[in-house]
């Protein structure tokens, strides 16, 4: 069973600054302010949050969604 990763290194697309941040387990983060240049990051079109768009790890809700289904026990 895959463990849920709760930290992601988010990289600002404007200045290239990277920072490891804690991600909420049960929510998507829609806005993030870069600690270096101050720009507000928003998710790319089609992405649920800034971690899915600019992080090195997708957000926990997406990780849970992408888990493979459990195999049935007992053959039925």
Secondary structure, 3 states (H helix, E strand, C coil): CCCCCCEEEEECCCCCCEEEEECCCCCCCCEEECCCCCCEEECCCCCCCHHHHHECCCCHHHHHHHCCCCCCCCCC
